[in-house]
Amino acid sequence: MSAIVGISHLNHEPIAPQLGMHMLEQLQQFPADHIDAWYAESVFLGCHAQWITPESVGETMPYYDSSSCLAITADAIIDNRPELFEKLQVSTFDRKDMTDSALILLSYQKWGREVPKHLIGDFAFVIWDEHNRTWFGARDFSGSRTLYYAKTRNLFAFSTVIQPLLSIPGIDKQLNEQWMSEFLAIPITTEAVDLFTTVYKNIGQVPPSHSFTVCNGELKFSRYSTLVSERKLKLKSNEEYEEAFRDVFQTAVSSRLRTHRQVGANLSGGLDSGSVVSFAAKALREQNKKLHTFSYVPLEDFHDWTPKSRIANERFNIQSTVNHVGNINEQYLNFPDKNPFTEIDEWLEIMETPYKFYENSYWVKGIYQQAHVQNLGVLLTGSRGNWTISWGPALDYQASLLRKLKLIQFAKESRLYSKELGVKQSRILPIVGKKAFPKMAKLMFTNNEPELPDLINPEFARKTNVYERLQQHGYDFWGNPFQDVYEVRKKQFEMLYYWNITGTVGCKQSLRYSVWERDATNDLRVIRFCLSVPEEQFVQNGFDRSLVRRSTKNYLPEDIRLNQKVRGIQGADGLHRMLPSWDILIDELKHVVSDPIVSEYLNIKELKRALAAIEKNPRPENVFETNFRILMRSLIFRRFIKKQA
């Protein structure tokens, strides 16, 4: 794992090495096991290396291969090494110690610009072809590692983080109004839909699933991966699907345990993280290693205000998983000195942009800090599990059966689901009906949805045509209650902007704390498998998420594996934590709504209304409500703007 930088003159004139060294020096804020550079007459490559895998220890990076005249700098962990070794006919003797960067370079020599299609893992790399005077680089399919760039008339430069690019003479910090308008107009945590841009006008980014070339002064991008539903897998029985799932998932989990340090995992009380932990603990037992789990729990004086179907403190469920799985060193962390307000400045420094995810910011960062202190190399997660391993929306599946007039199967699933949930069918049927016939439901319930307030200044929105641009990207960000969940899932894999922020957060935290976040539910092999599985495997006999439930029998305790009544909710005590500093928060929010600098961007009228609604009566349950959400995001946005002055 590394932060990488590089720079060259586009006209191939000599470049001053101190220009590249100055970029490399901007990375000194991050811990490093080794710092090195490679310099040719017109090209500089740098690497601020953190050794995570056994093969990376002592690695020469950047690396120049004199026989091929290729130089590489890489931030990568490749997971399909055995497959690549076979395709590339690497000798058994050379496989054990071959670094991932050397494997990428060898793959490039065989497949050229098609190389990203053959790689599975988390990566961003850049190769300089000295013979053809060409740059080639790529970022993994979901953007688990970041890669930014700057291009002027004379220069091309790239970096894992933004700051080194801003240190280049002639690259100023002018803000990008197009990016800012998308950030403010999109109500979910997605930053922007144009993934070639950043908050800075002169800094771009390589989008996930993209490669790039720079040749003869021209920068070109190419999308190399689009995930679509595969041809459906046809096996003979449930048992065969379960066995196939366990095989592909164990491969994905085991390949993410490759580190010379200890291995950790985020663990909640649910199926996704529980499945990752159970498969990981099993594999680590064979290596005589323990799995270190980190679980966030609320403050002791927090009163759970969430509905019966949710639970804020999952400790009991987590303990059930730990006891059943074994080989786990569990830790329950409540971070009493942290809250969404105290962490803003540090998160702005980490992200280098404004951000929206205040609700979970304090404990997510807190877990990384603990992992760093305990010298972990890998932190496992199950972030994408809802769309992959634990896919299976019961009500939507029932709606599809009803719509297709498969009435016998529909009646069976509806009856069993209501029985398992302990809810009368009469309460479920109207919901299924709306999902089955959304056009009719939309006509009947047109005016029932409250209009959500906008964070963006309406005039700024008109000036930047932001709503038109968002609509051109083909998605209703404002939440259509009648939308087809199967279409939503499809877009989760087609539209790259959904997952760019997840990768950015994980990458930038990993650099700061020298811990690599790894998500087995986001493995390409797992995704392709799950997309190929017939829908009836995901919902069966009254159970949603049926495939993972059946496949984890004996891996997870029954109270976790079969639970579909209660789900955890994290960050529910966020506002509760802020009550001691409420007056300070309100004072700063008053400065936000009266600040003429940010009023150009923010919807001050809506912010004043929201502030009046919460100022005198703060309630812990406001933490996820729209009024508090737009206020916190406006405060974070203003702090960022002030830092640019």
C-alpha positions as CSV (number, residue, x, y, z in Angstrom):
1,M,0.0,0.0,0.0
2,S,1.4,3.3,-1.0
3,A,0.8,6.9,-1.9
4,I,2.2,7.5,-5.4
5,V,3.2,10.6,-7.4
6,G,4.6,11.4,-10.8
7,I,5.2,14.2,-13.1
8,S,6.6,14.8,-16.6
9,H,6.9,17.5,-19.3
10,L,4.5,16.8,-22.1
11,N,7.1,18.0,-24.7
12,H,9.6,15.5,-23.2
13,E,12.0,18.3,-22.2
14,P,14.1,17.6,-19.0
15,I,12.2,18.0,-15.8
16,A,13.8,19.4,-12.6
17,P,13.9,16.5,-10.1
18,Q,13.2,18.9,-7.2
19,L,9.8,19.4,-8.7
20,G,8.9,15.8,-8.2
21,M,10.7,15.7,-4.8
22,H,8.6,18.6,-3.7
23,M,5.4,16.6,-4.5
24,L,6.8,13.6,-2.6
25,E,7.5,15.8,0.4
26,Q,3.8,16.6,0.6
27,L,3.2,13.0,1.6
28,Q,5.2,13.3,4.8
29,Q,2.0,13.6,6.9
30,F,1.5,9.8,6.3
31,P,3.4,7.0,8.0
32,A,5.8,5.2,5.7
33,D,8.0,2.1,5.8
34,H,10.1,3.4,2.8
35,I,10.2,6.4,0.6
36,D,11.8,6.3,-2.8
37,A,11.9,7.9,-6.3
38,W,12.9,7.1,-9.8
39,Y,14.0,9.8,-12.1
40,A,14.7,9.9,-15.9
41,E,15.5,12.9,-17.9
42,S,11.8,13.9,-18.5
43,V,10.0,11.9,-15.9
44,F,9.8,11.6,-12.2
45,L,8.1,8.8,-10.2
46,G,7.7,8.7,-6.4
47,C,6.3,6.3,-3.8
48,H,5.6,6.7,-0.1
49,A,5.3,3.1,0.7
50,Q,3.5,1.3,3.5
51,W,4.4,-2.4,3.6
52,I,1.2,-4.4,4.1
53,T,1.7,-7.7,2.2
54,P,4.6,-10.1,3.0
55,E,5.9,-9.6,-0.6
56,S,5.9,-5.8,-0.2
57,V,8.5,-5.8,2.6
58,G,11.7,-4.3,1.2
59,E,10.1,-3.8,-2.2
60,T,11.8,-1.4,-4.6
61,M,9.1,1.1,-5.6
62,P,9.1,2.9,-8.0
63,Y,10.6,0.0,-10.1
64,Y,12.3,0.3,-13.5
65,D,12.7,-2.8,-15.7
66,S,15.6,-2.1,-18.0
67,S,14.8,-5.0,-20.3
68,S,11.4,-3.7,-21.2
69,C,12.1,0.0,-20.6
70,L,9.1,0.2,-18.4
71,A,8.8,2.0,-15.0
72,I,5.9,1.6,-12.5
73,T,4.7,3.1,-9.3
74,A,1.8,1.4,-7.8
75,D,-0.7,1.4,-4.9
76,A,-2.0,-2.1,-5.2
77,I,-2.9,-5.4,-3.6
78,I,-3.8,-8.0,-6.3
79,D,-6.0,-10.8,-5.2
80,N,-6.1,-13.2,-8.2
81,R,-2.4,-13.9,-8.0
82,P,-2.7,-17.7,-8.6
83,E,-4.8,-17.2,-11.7
84,L,-2.3,-14.6,-13.1
85,F,0.7,-16.8,-12.3
86,E,-0.8,-19.5,-14.4
87,K,-1.8,-17.2,-17.3
88,L,1.7,-15.6,-17.3
89,Q,3.5,-18.9,-16.8
90,V,5.4,-17.6,-13.8
91,S,7.7,-20.4,-12.4
92,T,6.7,-21.9,-9.0
93,F,10.1,-20.7,-7.6
94,D,9.3,-17.0,-8.5
95,R,5.7,-16.9,-7.3
96,K,6.2,-16.7,-3.6
97,D,8.3,-13.5,-3.5
98,M,6.9,-11.7,-6.5
99,T,5.5,-8.3,-5.6
100,D,2.1,-7.2,-6.8
101,S,3.7,-4.3,-8.7
102,A,6.0,-6.7,-10.5
103,L,3.0,-8.9,-11.3
104,I,1.2,-5.8,-12.8
105,L,4.2,-4.9,-14.9
106,L,4.5,-8.5,-16.2
107,S,0.8,-8.5,-17.0
108,Y,1.1,-5.2,-18.8
109,Q,3.9,-6.7,-21.0
110,K,1.5,-9.5,-22.0
111,W,-1.9,-7.6,-22.3
112,G,-0.9,-4.0,-22.8
113,R,-3.7,-1.6,-22.2
114,E,-6.1,-4.5,-21.6
115,V,-4.3,-5.3,-18.4
116,P,-6.9,-3.9,-15.9
117,K,-9.5,-6.4,-17.2
118,H,-7.3,-9.2,-15.9
119,L,-6.7,-7.8,-12.4
120,I,-8.8,-8.5,-9.3
121,G,-8.0,-6.4,-6.2
122,D,-7.6,-2.9,-5.0
123,F,-5.3,-0.8,-7.1
124,A,-4.1,2.4,-8.7
125,F,-1.0,2.3,-10.7
126,V,0.9,4.2,-13.4
127,I,3.4,2.9,-15.9
128,W,5.9,5.0,-17.9
129,D,6.8,3.4,-21.2
130,E,10.2,4.9,-21.9
131,H,10.5,3.5,-25.4
132,N,7.1,5.0,-26.6
133,R,7.2,8.0,-24.3
134,T,3.7,7.1,-23.0
135,W,2.0,7.1,-19.6
136,F,-0.5,4.4,-18.9
137,G,-2.5,4.1,-15.6
138,A,-5.6,2.6,-14.1
139,R,-7.9,2.5,-11.1
140,D,-9.7,-0.6,-9.9
141,F,-13.3,-1.2,-10.8
142,S,-15.0,0.4,-7.7
143,G,-12.3,3.0,-6.9
144,S,-10.9,1.4,-3.7
145,R,-7.8,3.4,-4.3
146,T,-7.8,7.1,-5.4
147,L,-5.8,8.6,-8.3
148,Y,-5.9,12.3,-9.1
149,Y,-4.2,14.2,-11.9
150,A,-3.4,17.7,-13.2
151,K,-2.6,18.6,-16.7
152,T,-1.4,22.0,-18.1
153,R,-0.1,23.0,-21.5
154,N,3.3,21.7,-20.5
155,L,2.9,19.3,-17.6
156,F,1.2,16.1,-16.6
157,A,1.2,15.0,-13.0
158,F,-0.7,12.4,-10.9
159,S,-1.0,11.6,-7.2
160,T,-2.9,9.4,-4.7
161,V,-4.0,12.5,-2.9
162,I,-4.7,16.1,-4.0
163,Q,-2.2,18.2,-2.0
164,P,0.9,17.2,-4.0
165,L,-0.8,18.4,-7.2
166,L,-1.7,21.8,-5.6
167,S,2.0,22.2,-4.7
168,I,3.0,22.4,-8.4
169,P,3.7,25.9,-9.6
170,G,0.8,27.2,-11.7
171,I,-1.8,24.8,-10.2
172,D,-4.0,27.0,-8.1
173,K,-6.8,26.2,-5.6
174,Q,-9.6,27.6,-7.7
175,L,-12.9,25.9,-6.7
176,N,-15.0,24.0,-9.2
177,E,-18.5,25.3,-9.1
178,Q,-19.8,22.4,-11.2
179,W,-18.6,19.9,-8.6
180,M,-19.8,22.0,-5.7
181,S,-23.3,22.3,-7.2
182,E,-23.6,18.5,-7.5
183,F,-22.3,18.0,-4.0
184,L,-24.9,20.4,-2.6
185,A,-27.8,19.3,-4.8
186,I,-27.5,15.5,-4.3
187,P,-29.2,14.6,-1.0
188,I,-27.5,11.2,-0.5
189,T,-23.8,10.8,0.5
190,T,-22.7,10.7,-3.2
191,E,-20.4,13.7,-3.8
192,A,-20.8,14.2,-7.6
193,V,-21.9,12.4,-10.7
194,D,-19.1,13.7,-12.9
195,L,-16.2,11.5,-11.6
196,F,-13.6,13.2,-13.8
197,T,-13.9,16.3,-11.7
198,T,-13.0,17.3,-8.1
199,V,-13.7,20.3,-5.9
200,Y,-10.7,22.0,-7.5
201,K,-11.1,23.2,-11.0
202,N,-7.5,22.4,-12.0
203,I,-7.5,18.9,-10.4
204,G,-9.2,15.9,-12.0
205,Q,-9.5,12.3,-11.0
206,V,-9.3,9.0,-12.8
207,P,-12.8,7.4,-12.3
208,P,-13.2,3.9,-11.0
209,S,-13.2,1.2,-13.8
210,H,-11.1,3.6,-16.0
211,S,-7.6,3.5,-17.5
212,F,-5.8,6.5,-19.1
213,T,-3.0,7.2,-21.5
214,V,-1.0,10.2,-22.1
215,C,0.7,10.2,-25.5
216,N,2.0,13.1,-27.6
217,G,0.6,15.5,-25.0
218,E,-3.0,14.1,-25.3
219,L,-4.8,12.6,-22.3
220,K,-7.4,9.9,-23.1
221,F,-9.6,7.8,-20.8
222,S,-11.2,4.4,-21.4
223,R,-13.7,2.5,-19.3
224,Y,-12.5,-1.0,-19.1
225,S,-15.2,-2.6,-16.9
226,T,-19.0,-2.5,-16.8
227,L,-20.7,-4.9,-14.4
228,V,-24.0,-6.3,-15.8
229,S,-26.1,-9.3,-14.9
230,E,-24.3,-12.4,-16.1
231,R,-26.0,-15.3,-17.8
232,K,-27.9,-17.1,-15.0
233,L,-26.2,-19.9,-13.2
234,K,-28.1,-23.2,-13.4
235,L,-27.3,-25.7,-10.7
236,K,-29.3,-28.7,-9.6
237,S,-30.2,-27.9,-6.0
238,N,-30.1,-25.4,-3.2
239,E,-27.2,-27.3,-1.8
240,E,-25.1,-26.8,-4.9
241,Y,-25.8,-23.0,-4.9
242,E,-24.8,-22.9,-1.3
243,E,-21.6,-24.8,-1.9
244,A,-20.7,-22.6,-4.9
245,F,-21.3,-19.5,-2.8
246,R,-19.1,-20.7,0.1
247,D,-16.3,-21.6,-2.4
248,V,-16.2,-18.2,-4.1
249,F,-16.7,-16.2,-0.9
250,Q,-14.0,-18.1,1.0
251,T,-11.6,-17.4,-1.9
252,A,-12.5,-13.7,-1.7
253,V,-12.1,-13.5,2.1
254,S,-8.9,-15.6,2.2
255,S,-7.2,-13.5,-0.5
256,R,-7.8,-10.4,1.7
257,L,-5.9,-11.8,4.7
258,R,-2.5,-11.5,3.0
259,T,-0.5,-9.3,5.3
260,H,2.6,-9.7,7.5
261,R,0.8,-7.9,10.3
262,Q,-2.4,-8.7,12.2
263,V,-5.8,-8.8,10.7
264,G,-8.9,-6.9,11.9
265,A,-12.5,-6.6,11.0
266,N,-15.4,-4.3,11.5
267,L,-18.1,-6.4,13.2
268,S,-21.8,-5.4,13.7
269,G,-24.6,-7.7,14.7
270,G,-25.7,-8.4,11.1
271,L,-25.2,-10.9,8.3
272,D,-22.7,-9.1,6.1
273,S,-19.9,-8.4,8.6
274,G,-20.7,-11.6,10.5
275,S,-20.3,-13.7,7.3
276,V,-16.9,-12.0,6.6
277,V,-15.7,-12.5,10.1
278,S,-16.8,-16.2,10.3
279,F,-15.0,-17.1,7.0
280,A,-11.9,-15.0,8.0
281,A,-11.6,-16.4,11.5
282,K,-11.7,-19.9,10.0
283,A,-8.9,-19.2,7.5
284,L,-6.8,-17.4,10.1
285,R,-7.1,-20.3,12.5
286,E,-5.1,-22.3,9.9
287,Q,-2.4,-19.7,10.0
288,N,-2.3,-19.7,13.8
289,K,-3.6,-16.1,13.8
290,K,-6.5,-14.5,15.7
291,L,-9.0,-12.1,14.1
292,H,-9.3,-8.8,15.9
293,T,-12.8,-7.4,15.6
294,F,-13.8,-3.8,16.3
295,S,-17.4,-3.0,17.2
296,Y,-18.9,0.4,17.8
297,V,-21.4,0.6,20.7
298,P,-23.3,3.7,21.9
299,L,-22.5,5.6,25.1
300,E,-23.7,4.0,28.3
301,D,-26.1,6.8,29.2
302,F,-27.8,6.7,25.7
303,H,-31.5,5.8,25.7
304,D,-32.3,3.9,22.5
305,W,-35.0,5.9,20.7
306,T,-35.1,3.7,17.6
307,P,-38.2,1.7,16.6
308,K,-38.7,-1.9,17.5
309,S,-37.4,-3.1,14.2
310,R,-34.0,-1.4,14.8
311,I,-31.4,-1.6,17.6
312,A,-28.7,0.9,18.3
313,N,-26.6,-1.2,20.6
314,E,-25.8,-4.5,18.9
315,R,-23.4,-5.8,21.6
316,F,-25.6,-8.8,22.5
317,N,-25.8,-9.9,18.8
318,I,-22.1,-9.3,18.2
319,Q,-21.3,-11.4,21.3
320,S,-23.4,-14.2,19.9
321,T,-21.4,-14.2,16.7
322,V,-18.1,-14.0,18.5
323,N,-19.0,-16.9,20.8
324,H,-20.1,-19.1,17.9
325,V,-17.3,-18.4,15.5
326,G,-14.3,-18.4,17.9
327,N,-10.7,-17.5,17.2
328,I,-11.7,-13.8,17.7
329,N,-10.3,-11.1,19.9
330,E,-13.3,-8.8,20.2
331,Q,-13.3,-5.2,21.2
332,Y,-16.3,-3.0,21.9
333,L,-15.6,0.7,21.5
334,N,-17.8,3.7,22.3
335,F,-15.3,6.6,21.9
336,P,-16.7,8.8,24.7
337,D,-14.7,11.9,23.7
338,K,-15.8,11.8,20.1
339,N,-18.9,13.1,18.2
340,P,-19.7,14.3,14.7
341,F,-18.9,17.9,15.7
342,T,-15.4,17.3,17.2
343,E,-14.1,15.4,14.1
344,I,-15.0,17.9,11.4
345,D,-11.6,19.6,10.9
346,E,-9.7,16.3,11.0
347,W,-12.1,14.7,8.4
348,L,-11.7,17.8,6.1
349,E,-7.9,17.3,6.3
350,I,-8.3,13.5,5.5
351,M,-10.8,14.0,2.7
352,E,-9.3,17.2,1.2
353,T,-12.9,18.1,0.2
354,P,-16.2,18.7,2.0
355,Y,-18.0,15.6,3.1
356,K,-21.6,14.5,4.1
357,F,-21.2,11.4,6.2
358,Y,-21.1,13.1,9.6
359,E,-23.4,10.5,11.2
360,N,-20.8,7.8,11.5
361,S,-17.6,9.9,11.1
362,Y,-16.4,9.7,14.7
363,W,-16.6,6.0,15.2
364,V,-15.3,5.0,11.7
365,K,-12.2,7.1,12.3
366,G,-11.9,5.9,15.9
367,I,-11.8,2.2,14.7
368,Y,-9.0,3.1,12.2
369,Q,-7.0,4.8,15.0
370,Q,-7.4,1.7,17.2
371,A,-6.3,-0.6,14.3
372,H,-3.2,1.5,13.8
373,V,-2.3,1.5,17.4
374,Q,-2.5,-2.3,17.4
375,N,-0.4,-2.6,14.3
376,L,-3.0,-4.2,12.0
377,G,-2.3,-4.3,8.3
378,V,-5.8,-5.2,7.1
379,L,-9.3,-4.2,8.3
380,L,-12.0,-6.3,6.8
381,T,-15.5,-4.9,6.1
382,G,-18.7,-6.1,4.4
383,S,-19.8,-2.7,3.1
384,R,-21.3,-3.8,-0.3
385,G,-23.0,-6.9,1.1
386,N,-26.5,-5.6,0.8
387,W,-26.1,-5.6,-3.0
388,T,-24.1,-8.8,-3.3
389,I,-24.0,-11.6,-0.7
390,S,-27.1,-10.6,1.2
391,W,-29.2,-9.5,-1.7
392,G,-32.8,-10.7,-1.5
393,P,-35.6,-8.2,-1.0
394,A,-38.6,-10.3,0.1
395,L,-41.4,-7.8,-0.6
396,D,-40.1,-6.8,-4.0
397,Y,-39.7,-10.5,-4.9
398,Q,-43.3,-11.1,-3.9
399,A,-44.3,-8.1,-5.9
400,S,-42.6,-9.6,-9.0
401,L,-44.4,-12.9,-8.5
402,L,-47.7,-11.0,-8.2
403,R,-47.0,-8.9,-11.3
404,K,-46.2,-12.1,-13.3
405,L,-49.4,-13.7,-11.9
406,K,-47.5,-16.5,-10.3
407,L,-50.2,-16.6,-7.7
408,I,-49.5,-19.9,-6.0
409,Q,-45.9,-19.1,-5.4
410,F,-46.8,-15.6,-4.4
411,A,-49.4,-16.9,-1.8
412,K,-46.8,-19.3,-0.4
413,E,-44.0,-16.7,0.0
414,S,-46.4,-14.1,1.4
415,R,-47.8,-16.5,4.0
416,L,-44.4,-17.8,5.1
417,Y,-42.9,-14.3,5.3
418,S,-45.6,-12.9,7.5
419,K,-45.3,-16.0,9.7
420,E,-41.5,-15.6,10.1
421,L,-41.9,-11.9,10.7
422,G,-44.8,-12.3,13.1
423,V,-46.9,-9.8,11.2
424,K,-50.4,-10.3,9.8
425,Q,-50.6,-10.7,6.0
426,S,-53.1,-7.9,5.9
427,R,-50.3,-5.4,6.8
428,I,-47.9,-6.7,4.2
429,L,-50.2,-7.1,1.2
430,P,-50.8,-3.4,0.6
431,I,-47.1,-2.8,0.5
432,V,-46.5,-5.6,-2.0
433,G,-49.4,-4.3,-4.1
434,K,-47.8,-0.8,-4.4
435,K,-44.5,-2.4,-5.4
436,A,-46.2,-4.7,-7.9
437,F,-48.2,-1.9,-9.6
438,P,-46.2,1.3,-9.0
439,K,-47.9,3.3,-11.7
440,M,-51.3,2.8,-10.1
441,A,-49.9,3.5,-6.6
442,K,-48.2,6.7,-7.9
443,L,-51.6,7.9,-9.1
444,M,-53.2,7.1,-5.8
445,F,-50.5,8.5,-3.5
446,T,-49.1,11.4,-5.5
447,N,-49.4,14.1,-2.8
448,N,-48.5,12.0,0.3
449,E,-44.7,12.4,0.1
450,P,-43.4,15.6,1.9
451,E,-41.2,17.8,-0.2
452,L,-37.6,17.7,1.0
453,P,-35.7,20.9,1.5
454,D,-32.7,21.7,-0.8
455,L,-29.3,22.5,0.6
456,I,-28.2,24.3,-2.6
457,N,-29.0,27.9,-3.2
458,P,-31.7,27.9,-5.9
459,E,-29.9,30.6,-7.9
460,F,-26.6,28.7,-7.7
461,A,-28.5,25.6,-8.9
462,R,-29.9,27.6,-11.9
463,K,-26.6,29.1,-12.7
464,T,-24.8,25.7,-12.9
465,N,-27.8,23.8,-14.4
466,V,-27.2,21.2,-11.8
467,Y,-30.6,19.5,-11.8
468,E,-30.5,19.1,-15.6
469,R,-27.1,17.5,-15.4
470,L,-28.2,15.1,-12.6
471,Q,-31.2,14.1,-14.6
472,Q,-29.0,13.4,-17.6
473,H,-27.2,10.8,-15.5
474,G,-30.6,9.0,-15.3
475,Y,-31.3,8.6,-11.6
476,D,-33.8,10.0,-9.2
477,F,-31.7,11.1,-6.3
478,W,-34.7,12.3,-4.4
479,G,-36.0,8.9,-3.7
480,N,-38.9,7.5,-5.6
481,P,-40.8,5.2,-3.2
482,F,-42.3,3.3,-6.2
483,Q,-39.0,2.7,-8.0
484,D,-38.0,-0.9,-9.0
485,V,-35.4,-2.2,-6.5
486,Y,-34.1,-4.5,-9.2
487,E,-33.4,-1.5,-11.4
488,V,-31.8,0.3,-8.4
489,R,-29.5,-2.7,-7.9
490,K,-28.5,-2.7,-11.5
491,K,-27.5,0.9,-11.3
492,Q,-25.5,0.2,-8.2
493,F,-23.1,-1.6,-10.5
494,E,-23.4,0.5,-13.6
495,M,-23.2,4.0,-12.1
496,L,-19.7,4.5,-10.7
497,Y,-20.6,7.5,-8.6
498,Y,-22.4,5.3,-6.0
499,W,-19.1,3.7,-4.8
500,N,-16.5,6.3,-5.5
501,I,-17.0,7.9,-2.1
502,T,-16.7,4.6,-0.3
503,G,-13.3,4.0,-1.9
504,T,-12.1,7.5,-1.3
505,V,-12.9,7.3,2.4
506,G,-11.3,3.9,2.8
507,C,-8.2,4.9,0.8
508,K,-7.5,8.2,2.5
509,Q,-8.0,6.7,6.0
510,S,-5.7,3.8,5.1
511,L,-2.9,6.2,4.2
512,R,-3.3,8.1,7.4
513,Y,-3.3,5.1,9.7
514,S,-1.4,2.6,7.6
515,V,-4.3,0.1,7.6
516,W,-5.8,-1.2,4.4
517,E,-9.6,-1.6,4.3
518,R,-10.6,-4.7,2.4
519,D,-14.2,-5.7,1.5
520,A,-14.7,-9.3,0.4
521,T,-18.4,-8.5,-0.4
522,N,-17.0,-6.2,-3.1
523,D,-14.7,-8.8,-4.7
524,L,-15.3,-9.0,-8.5
525,R,-15.6,-12.8,-8.3
526,V,-18.3,-12.5,-5.6
527,I,-20.2,-9.8,-7.5
528,R,-20.1,-11.8,-10.8
529,F,-21.3,-14.9,-9.0
530,C,-24.1,-13.1,-7.2
531,L,-25.3,-11.4,-10.4
532,S,-25.5,-14.8,-12.0
533,V,-27.6,-16.5,-9.3
534,P,-31.4,-16.8,-10.1
535,E,-33.6,-14.5,-8.0
536,E,-35.4,-17.5,-6.4
537,Q,-32.2,-18.4,-4.6
538,F,-32.2,-15.0,-2.8
539,V,-35.8,-15.2,-1.5
540,Q,-37.1,-18.5,-0.4
541,N,-39.7,-19.9,2.0
542,G,-40.5,-16.6,3.7
543,F,-36.8,-15.5,4.2
544,D,-35.2,-12.6,2.5
545,R,-31.4,-12.8,1.9
546,S,-32.0,-16.6,1.7
547,L,-28.7,-17.6,-0.1
548,V,-26.4,-16.2,2.5
549,R,-28.6,-17.4,5.4
550,R,-28.6,-21.0,4.1
551,S,-24.9,-20.8,3.1
552,T,-23.8,-19.7,6.6
553,K,-25.4,-22.6,8.5
554,N,-22.9,-23.6,11.2
555,Y,-20.8,-20.5,10.3
556,L,-23.1,-18.1,12.2
557,P,-25.4,-18.6,15.2
558,E,-29.0,-19.2,14.4
559,D,-30.2,-16.0,16.2
560,I,-28.1,-14.0,13.7
561,R,-28.4,-16.2,10.6
562,L,-32.2,-16.4,10.7
563,N,-33.0,-12.9,12.2
564,Q,-35.1,-10.8,9.9
565,K,-37.1,-8.9,12.5
566,V,-34.5,-6.5,13.9
567,R,-31.6,-4.7,12.2
568,G,-28.8,-2.6,13.7
569,I,-28.6,1.1,13.2
570,Q,-25.2,2.7,13.8
571,G,-24.5,6.3,14.9
572,A,-27.9,6.7,16.6
573,D,-26.3,8.4,19.6
574,G,-24.5,11.0,17.4
575,L,-26.6,13.9,18.4
576,H,-26.8,12.7,22.0
577,R,-23.1,13.0,22.1
578,M,-23.2,16.6,21.0
579,L,-25.6,17.8,23.6
580,P,-22.9,19.0,26.0
581,S,-21.6,21.3,23.3
582,W,-25.0,22.2,21.8
583,D,-24.7,25.9,22.4
584,I,-21.3,26.0,20.6
585,L,-22.8,24.1,17.7
586,I,-25.8,26.4,17.5
587,D,-23.5,29.5,17.6
588,E,-21.5,28.2,14.7
589,L,-24.7,27.4,12.7
590,K,-25.8,31.0,13.2
591,H,-22.6,32.1,11.7
592,V,-23.3,29.8,8.7
593,V,-26.7,31.3,8.0
594,S,-25.3,34.8,8.2
595,D,-22.1,34.3,6.2
596,P,-22.3,36.2,2.9
597,I,-19.5,34.0,1.4
598,V,-21.4,30.7,1.7
599,S,-24.8,32.3,1.0
600,E,-23.9,32.2,-2.7
601,Y,-23.9,28.4,-2.5
602,L,-26.3,27.5,0.3
603,N,-30.0,27.7,0.6
604,I,-30.1,30.2,3.6
605,K,-33.8,30.4,3.7
606,E,-34.1,26.6,4.3
607,L,-31.2,26.6,6.7
608,K,-32.8,29.3,8.9
609,R,-36.0,27.4,9.0
610,A,-34.2,24.2,10.0
611,L,-32.2,26.0,12.6
612,A,-35.3,27.5,14.2
613,A,-36.9,24.0,14.3
614,I,-34.1,22.3,16.3
615,E,-32.3,25.2,18.1
616,K,-34.4,25.2,21.3
617,N,-35.4,21.5,21.4
618,P,-32.5,19.2,20.5
619,R,-33.6,15.5,20.6
620,P,-31.3,12.5,20.0
621,E,-33.7,11.2,17.3
622,N,-33.1,14.3,15.2
623,V,-29.6,12.9,14.2
624,F,-30.9,11.3,10.9
625,E,-33.7,13.9,10.2
626,T,-33.5,16.2,7.2
627,N,-33.3,19.5,9.2
628,F,-30.3,18.4,11.2
629,R,-28.7,16.8,8.2
630,I,-28.7,19.9,6.0
631,L,-27.5,22.0,8.9
632,M,-24.5,19.7,9.6
633,R,-23.6,19.5,6.0
634,S,-23.8,23.3,5.6
635,L,-21.5,23.7,8.6
636,I,-19.0,21.2,7.2
637,F,-19.2,23.0,3.8
638,R,-18.5,26.4,5.3
639,R,-15.5,25.1,7.3
640,F,-14.1,23.8,4.0
641,I,-14.6,27.1,2.2
642,K,-13.0,29.0,5.1
643,K,-9.9,26.8,4.9
644,Q,-9.5,27.8,1.2
645,A,-9.1,31.5,2.2
